[in-house]
Amino acid sequence: MHKKVLKHLDKHKVRYTPVPHKTVYTAYDLANTLKKKLNEIAKTLVVKVDKRYVLVVLPANVRVDLQKVKKVLKAESVHLLPEGVMEKIFKIKAGTVTPFGSLHGAEVLLDKALLKTKEVIVNAGSFTDAVRMKAKDLHKLENATLGDVRDTTIARLKKVARVVAKKVVKKTTTKKKVLKRKK
């Protein structure tokens, strides 16, 4: 599949850089292998929306909010496709789906957060190949629908946890300084 992806990008004159890497099965592992931040890696999820299939592409550091997908696509039903079903329908191994819907016969829904990242690294259709490209080029190439489909609950909770942790550290440090002065 990855040669098909490169031909597709070349055919449409999209600038990209091939990124070969060791075998990885998740976007998280890819980020670790390439020493990149998770928000620089785009993950692609296959979602069944009513009676059609949609590739939802979002930063690897967030989860998809299916209710938001439903709202953005004005759908009746939305659910993630199990890996086995995905393999049968798209004739690919789970974990090798690319964000190029035109190659898979599916439409693409791109999370707006990806456009804030200048370049993203996306799966090129294998466990050992990716490509780096501009997110806006992916949007244009696939004529992707744009929407905010991230689950922000977890991000908010993490932010609150960081703030609380800083306050705890600050209080602990202050108490230690006070105790030292009393001695």
Helices and strands as residue ranges (DSSP letters): H 2-11, E 16-20, H 27-34, G 38-40, E 42-49, E 52-59, E 63-64, H 66-72, E 78-80, H 83-90, H 101-104, E 107-111, G 112-116, E 119-123, E 129-134, H 135-142, E 145-147, E 150-151, H 152-182
